[in-house]
Amino acid sequence: MLTVQNTIAIKFGNYFEGSAEGPLAIGALLLIAVLVVAILHLAYSHAWRFDGAMPLEPFVREKFTRERTAARKFAAEYFQRFPKERYQTEVESWRHLQSQNIEFTMKRLREPVESGG
């Protein structure tokens, strides 16, 4: 007659009989389970998160799109507002669009450089 104990003994006989394979297999499964839990803990713990404030980059970048002549005028005004000597202002990049427009990125320091004497 087949009972619950006999079914368990048939399916899990090696583990419960104390053979050499049983404890090693259980130990390996436990080790894998512990490693998985440790990896998940690290992945979702605060140790991997950056909770502090992001440091401010010293440069500000602004992207503009203007018609060609308006872009030149705007860049000239930008250099007047933020002089190159004090703000290290520059046209970081630019490109022609399919229309007559130019897309350009202006780069400058957040704070002016104080002249030292």
Order of alpha helices (4+ residues) and beta strands (2+ residues): alpha-alpha-alpha-beta-alpha-alpha-beta-beta
